[in-house]
Amino acid sequence: MKAGIFEPNRRELLAGLGASLCAPAVGLIAGGAVPAPTAQLALQARASTLALRPDQPATPIWELAAVSPIGDVRLKRFDSCQVVFRNHLTVPLAPVWYGLNAPSVTDQFRGRGPVAPDATETSNISIPNAGTLLADFRLFEDGQKQPARPLPILVAESSRVVVDRDVVVLIEEWRLRPDGTALPPGRDPKDTSALYTINGGTSFELSASAGERLRLRFINGSQRSVLAIKLENHEVQVMALDGQPAEPFPARNGALVLAPGARADAFVDAAASARFLLHDGKEARQIGSLTISGKLERPPLPPPQPLPPNGLPEKLDLRGALRFDVALATPEAGWLRPAGFSVKSAPAFRVRPGRTVVLALKNPGPIATVFHLQGHPFRLLDKLDDGWKPYWLDTLAIEPGQTQRIAFAATAPGQWLIESVATDWAAPRLVRWYGVE
């Protein structure tokens, strides 16, 4: 391996480190009285542009944007958030919240569809867990005229987390035509080239003082690609995955592998100027840099402590679990495009609240496929079903011909979507549903 270059193989890119197309978007949690709002959030679906190539005009895109508050959306655990969503685009849309695990803005199971063009909808969403969430329009890909940017949602823990700075690192993938326009996902990418951005720019420049502890919230906002990102010559301590605290562990070689929609919170103690490298499974490229300027005038911080828990169970009853086989992305198994989804379709499985569920996820296809479970974070089981990895996920990339087993506690009554999409730009996004009832 050459100095400064990291080359994770296909298996390393896909093994275990899930991504989160995450949690509830079109799922529902059984209702009840709506608490008084403690936070307000104004969102817009709107047309915009992004400067992706210096020699061409700005590229037309769609985006989900926060009008208020302006900038990063930061909420608190246990907030009851009043969301005012305005659709300025030409097709029905609604925000899809990944990692929320709470009532959603869109509820196909009770006939509450997306917001019509030039319409506004107000809803209340409970925020039961802290962490890094993501909102976007990916369940509405069939009607998109332009590729759409997602919106990170940051939810603060109920107790203080000791860091000097909290920084979003949103990675996005674009497929550009020769004229500089961008191709929406789900379409043939012939005659396009791939381009990656961080926080909307083609180069990510981060300045820090020596000794400064950074909380870097890495988000794979791409639509189809499993990506690895590395900060050279630093220990990258993984603190959370897919919005849920993990037992802290160092990223292998300082690199994080993220499936589309996945999030990873990492602590880094800035030590020296270094490069950010991005690997898409084919090549590594520099996509930014960390520059050290000055030194903090304070004693060094103690080693990072685990993030406050979100109330997930410490143990799962695997012996008494209900077990189901789920074949990914096969039409004969009941998978449908979101535009053709019907609540009358057969569920993938049903389970009573309080039971542990084990899913055997089989990928019969020729390329890696990404699975996302709404409503419940899950554990990735060891090969012999005798334990699990020390983190929770809501999204997982599974290699061709492979089977991965996951387990979760069915604690949220209602009907929830599961998603499957192959790691091919032209591949359709597919959905099914399961019931906790």
C-alpha positions in Angstrom: 0.0 0.0 0.0 1.4 3.3 -1.0 1.8 6.1 1.6 -1.2 8.3 1.7 -3.4 6.0 -0.4 -6.0 3.6 1.1 -7.5 0.9 -1.0 -10.3 -1.0 0.8 -11.4 -3.9 -1.3 -15.0 -4.6 -2.2 -15.6 -6.7 0.9 -14.2 -4.0 3.2 -16.4 -1.4 1.6 -19.5 -3.5 2.3 -18.8 -5.4 5.4 -20.8 -4.5 8.4 -20.7 -0.7 8.3 -24.2 0.0 7.3 -25.7 3.1 6.1 -29.0 4.6 6.8 -31.6 5.2 4.4 -32.9 5.2 7.8 -36.0 5.1 9.9 -39.4 6.5 9.6 -40.6 8.3 6.7 -43.6 6.6 5.5 -44.0 4.5 8.7 -46.2 5.4 11.6 -46.2 5.0 15.3 -49.6 4.5 17.0 -51.0 7.9 17.9 -52.1 9.6 21.0 -52.3 13.1 22.3 -49.9 15.5 20.5 -47.7 17.4 23.0 -47.3 21.1 22.8 -44.4 22.1 20.4 -41.0 22.8 21.9 -39.3 23.5 18.6 -40.4 24.8 15.2 -38.9 24.0 11.8 -39.8 25.6 8.4 -38.7 23.5 5.4 -39.0 24.1 1.7 -38.8 21.9 -1.4 -37.4 24.2 -4.0 -35.4 24.5 -7.2 -31.7 25.6 -6.8 -28.4 25.4 -8.5 -24.9 24.1 -7.5 -21.6 25.1 -9.0 -20.0 21.7 -9.8 -17.7 22.6 -12.7 -15.8 25.9 -12.9 -15.9 25.9 -16.7 -19.7 25.4 -17.0 -22.9 27.2 -15.7 -24.3 26.2 -12.3 -26.1 22.9 -12.4 -29.9 22.9 -11.8 -30.9 20.8 -8.8 -33.7 20.4 -6.3 -33.1 20.7 -2.6 -34.8 20.2 0.8 -33.8 23.4 2.6 -34.4 24.8 6.1 -35.9 28.3 6.0 -36.0 28.7 9.7 -33.6 28.2 11.5 -31.2 29.1 8.7 -28.1 26.9 8.6 -27.7 23.6 10.3 -30.9 22.2 11.7 -30.3 21.5 15.4 -33.0 20.0 17.6 -32.9 18.4 21.1 -33.8 14.9 22.2 -37.5 14.7 23.3 -38.4 17.8 21.3 -41.9 18.0 20.0 -41.2 19.7 16.7 -43.8 21.6 14.7 -42.7 21.2 11.0 -44.1 23.6 8.4 -43.3 22.2 4.9 -43.8 24.2 1.7 -43.6 22.5 -1.7 -42.4 24.9 -4.3 -41.7 22.2 -6.9 -43.9 20.8 -9.6 -44.5 17.3 -8.2 -46.0 16.0 -4.9 -43.2 15.6 -2.3 -42.7 15.2 1.4 -39.6 15.0 3.6 -38.5 11.5 4.4 -36.8 11.4 7.8 -34.1 8.7 8.2 -33.2 7.9 11.8 -36.2 9.4 13.4 -38.1 6.3 14.6 -41.2 8.4 15.3 -44.3 9.6 13.5 -43.7 10.8 10.0 -44.8 13.6 7.8 -46.0 11.2 5.2 -48.2 8.3 6.1 -49.3 6.1 3.2 -50.8 3.6 5.6 -53.5 6.1 6.7 -54.0 7.8 3.4 -51.9 10.8 4.2 -49.9 11.4 1.0 -47.2 13.8 -0.1 -47.7 17.6 -0.3 -49.1 18.9 -3.6 -47.2 21.5 -5.6 -47.5 25.0 -4.2 -49.1 23.7 -1.0 -48.1 23.8 2.6 -48.5 21.2 5.4 -48.0 21.6 9.1 -47.3 18.5 11.2 -45.9 17.6 14.6 -43.0 15.2 15.0 -41.7 13.7 18.2 -37.9 13.4 18.5 -37.3 10.5 20.8 -33.6 10.0 20.2 -30.4 12.1 19.8 -28.1 11.6 16.9 -27.4 12.5 13.3 -30.6 12.2 11.1 -31.2 12.9 7.4 -34.2 14.1 5.5 -34.6 13.9 1.8 -37.0 13.0 -1.1 -35.5 9.6 -2.1 -38.8 7.7 -1.8 -40.1 10.1 -4.5 -37.4 9.4 -7.1 -39.8 8.2 -9.8 -41.1 11.7 -10.2 -37.9 13.8 -9.8 -36.9 16.0 -12.7 -33.6 16.9 -11.1 -31.3 15.2 -8.5 -32.2 16.5 -5.0 -29.9 17.4 -2.1 -30.7 16.0 1.4 -30.9 17.9 4.6 -28.9 16.8 7.8 -30.8 17.0 11.0 -28.7 17.2 14.2 -30.4 16.2 17.5 -28.5 17.1 20.6 -28.0 14.6 23.5 -29.8 15.2 26.8 -26.4 15.7 28.5 -23.3 17.6 27.5 -20.9 16.0 25.0 -17.3 17.1 25.5 -16.1 18.4 22.1 -14.8 21.8 20.9 -16.7 21.8 17.6 -19.5 19.9 15.9 -19.0 19.7 12.1 -21.3 18.2 9.4 -19.5 16.4 6.6 -22.1 15.7 4.0 -20.8 13.6 1.0 -22.9 13.7 -2.2 -22.6 11.9 -5.5 -23.5 13.5 -8.9 -23.7 12.1 -12.4 -23.0 14.9 -14.8 -23.8 15.0 -18.5 -21.3 16.6 -21.0 -23.4 19.9 -20.8 -23.0 20.0 -17.0 -26.5 19.1 -16.1 -27.0 16.4 -13.5 -28.9 13.1 -14.0 -31.4 12.0 -11.3 -30.9 8.6 -9.8 -32.8 5.6 -11.2 -31.9 6.4 -14.8 -29.3 5.1 -17.2 -26.0 7.0 -16.5 -24.6 6.4 -20.0 -22.4 9.3 -21.1 -22.2 10.8 -17.6 -19.2 11.2 -15.3 -19.2 10.8 -11.5 -18.4 13.8 -9.3 -18.4 14.0 -5.5 -18.9 17.0 -3.2 -18.7 17.7 0.5 -21.2 20.2 1.9 -22.0 21.2 -1.6 -18.4 22.1 -2.6 -15.9 20.2 -4.7 -13.3 20.7 -2.0 -13.8 20.6 1.8 -11.5 22.9 3.7 -11.5 22.6 7.5 -9.3 24.7 9.8 -8.7 23.7 13.4 -6.3 24.5 16.3 -3.9 21.8 17.4 -5.5 19.7 20.2 -9.0 20.8 19.2 -11.5 17.9 19.5 -13.8 17.7 16.6 -17.1 15.9 16.3 -17.3 15.1 12.6 -20.7 13.9 11.5 -20.0 12.0 8.3 -23.0 11.4 6.1 -23.1 9.5 2.9 -25.8 11.5 1.1 -25.2 9.8 -2.2 -28.0 7.8 -3.8 -26.4 4.5 -4.8 -22.6 4.3 -4.0 -20.9 2.8 -1.0 -18.1 5.2 -0.1 -15.1 5.3 2.2 -13.7 8.5 3.6 -10.4 8.8 5.4 -8.6 11.6 7.4 -4.9 10.8 7.0 -2.6 10.5 10.0 -5.3 10.8 12.6 -7.1 8.4 14.9 -10.8 8.5 14.0 -12.8 7.3 17.0 -16.3 6.1 15.9 -18.9 7.2 18.5 -22.2 6.6 16.7 -23.6 4.9 13.6 -26.9 5.7 11.9 -27.8 8.1 14.7 -27.3 5.6 17.5 -24.5 5.6 20.1 -21.9 2.8 19.7 -19.3 1.4 21.9 -16.4 3.7 20.8 -13.9 2.1 18.5 -11.1 3.3 16.2 -11.9 3.3 12.5 -9.6 0.9 10.6 -6.8 2.9 9.1 -8.7 6.0 9.9 -11.3 5.2 7.2 -15.1 5.1 7.5 -17.1 2.9 5.1 -20.7 4.2 4.6 -23.5 2.9 2.5 -25.9 5.4 0.9 -27.8 7.3 3.6 -25.5 6.1 6.4 -24.2 8.4 9.1 -21.2 8.0 11.4 -20.3 10.4 14.2 -16.5 10.4 14.9 -14.3 12.2 17.3 -10.9 13.5 16.1 -8.3 15.3 18.1 -6.7 17.6 15.5 -3.0 17.1 15.5 -1.5 18.1 12.1 -2.5 19.2 8.7 -3.9 16.3 6.7 -5.9 15.3 3.6 -9.4 14.0 3.4 -9.5 11.1 0.9 -12.6 9.6 -0.7 -12.7 6.1 -2.1 -15.6 4.9 -4.3 -14.4 1.3 -4.7 -12.3 2.2 -7.8 -9.9 4.9 -6.8 -9.0 7.2 -3.9 -9.1 11.0 -4.5 -8.4 14.0 -2.3 -11.6 15.8 -1.6 -10.5 18.2 1.1 -8.0 19.0 3.8 -7.6 19.8 7.5 -5.4 22.7 8.2 -3.9 23.3 11.6 -3.5 26.9 12.8 -2.4 27.7 16.3 -2.9 25.7 19.5 -5.6 25.7 22.1 -4.7 27.2 25.4 -6.3 24.5 27.6 -5.2 21.1 29.1 -5.7 18.1 26.8 -9.2 16.5 27.0 -9.6 13.1 28.6 -10.3 10.1 26.3 -13.8 10.2 24.7 -16.6 8.6 26.8 -19.5 6.8 25.2 -22.3 9.1 24.0 -25.5 9.1 26.2 -27.7 6.1 25.3 -31.0 6.5 23.4 -32.9 3.9 25.5 -32.4 0.9 23.2 -32.3 -2.5 24.8 -29.0 -3.8 26.1 -29.8 -7.4 25.1 -32.0 -9.1 22.5 -33.6 -12.5 23.0 -32.2 -14.4 20.1 -33.4 -17.8 21.3 -37.0 -16.8 21.4 -36.8 -14.6 18.3 -39.2 -14.8 15.3 -37.2 -15.5 12.2 -38.0 -14.5 8.6 -36.1 -14.8 5.3 -36.2 -11.6 3.2 -34.9 -11.8 -0.4 -33.8 -8.4 -1.6 -34.9 -6.6 -4.8 -36.8 -9.6 -6.3 -40.2 -8.6 -7.8 -41.6 -12.1 -7.1 -40.9 -11.5 -3.4 -43.3 -8.6 -3.4 -41.0 -5.6 -3.9 -42.6 -2.6 -5.6 -41.4 0.9 -6.7 -42.7 3.5 -4.3 -44.9 5.1 -6.9 -46.7 1.7 -7.3 -46.8 0.8 -3.6 -50.2 -0.1 -2.2 -51.1 -0.6 1.5 -53.1 -3.6 0.3 -49.9 -5.4 -0.8 -48.8 -8.4 1.3 -46.4 -7.6 4.2 -42.9 -9.0 4.4 -43.8 -10.2 7.9 -46.0 -9.4 10.9 -45.0 -9.5 14.5 -46.5 -8.7 17.9 -45.0 -5.8 20.0 -42.3 -6.9 22.4 -40.9 -9.7 20.3 -37.3 -10.0 19.0 -37.2 -10.4 15.2 -34.3 -11.9 13.2 -34.2 -11.3 9.5 -32.0 -13.3 7.1 -31.3 -10.8 4.3 -30.4 -12.5 1.1 -29.0 -10.7 -1.9 -29.5 -12.9 -5.0 -28.5 -10.2 -7.4 -25.2 -9.7 -9.3 -24.2 -6.5 -7.4 -24.3 -5.2 -3.9 -27.7 -4.1 -2.6 -28.6 -1.7 0.2 -31.3 -2.6 2.7 -33.0 -0.1 5.0 -35.3 -0.8 7.8 -37.7 2.0 8.9 -39.0 2.2 12.5 -36.4 0.1 14.3 -32.6 0.2 14.6 -31.1 -3.2 14.3 -28.0 -5.2 15.4 -25.8 -6.9 12.8 -25.5 -10.5 14.0 -22.3 -12.5 14.0 -22.1 -15.4 11.5 -23.1 -18.0 14.1 -26.0 -16.0 15.6 -24.1 -16.1 18.9 -23.7 -12.3 19.3 -23.8 -9.0 17.5 -21.6 -6.1 16.6 -21.3 -3.3 19.2 -23.4 -0.8 17.3 -26.9 -0.2 15.9 -27.7 0.3 12.3 -30.7 1.1 10.2 -29.1 0.5 6.7 -26.9 -2.3 5.5 -25.1 -3.0 2.2 -25.0 -6.7 1.3 -22.7 -8.2 -1.2 -23.9 -10.3 -4.2 -24.8 -13.8 -3.3 -24.4 -13.1 0.4 -26.8 -13.4 3.4 -26.6 -11.1 6.4 -28.6 -11.6 9.6 -29.9 -8.7 11.7 -32.0 -8.5 14.9 -34.2 -5.9 16.4 -36.7 -5.5 19.2 -40.2 -4.8 17.8 -41.1 -1.9 20.1 -42.9 0.5 17.8 -46.5 -0.6 17.0 -47.6 0.3 13.5 -46.8 -0.4 9.8 -43.4 0.4 8.5 -41.6 0.4 5.2 -38.4 -1.5 4.3 -36.3 -0.4 1.3 -34.0 -2.2 -1.1 -31.9 -0.6 -3.9 -28.9 -2.0 -5.9 -25.7 0.0 -6.0 -26.2 0.9 -9.6 -27.3 4.5 -10.6 -30.0 3.1 -12.9 -31.4 0.7 -10.4 -34.9 1.4 -9.1 -35.6 2.0 -5.4 -38.0 -0.7 -4.1 -40.2 -1.0 -1.0 -42.2 -3.5 1.0 -43.8 -3.1 4.4 -43.9 -5.0 7.8 -46.3 -4.8 10.7 -45.9 -4.6 14.4 -49.5 -5.1 15.5 
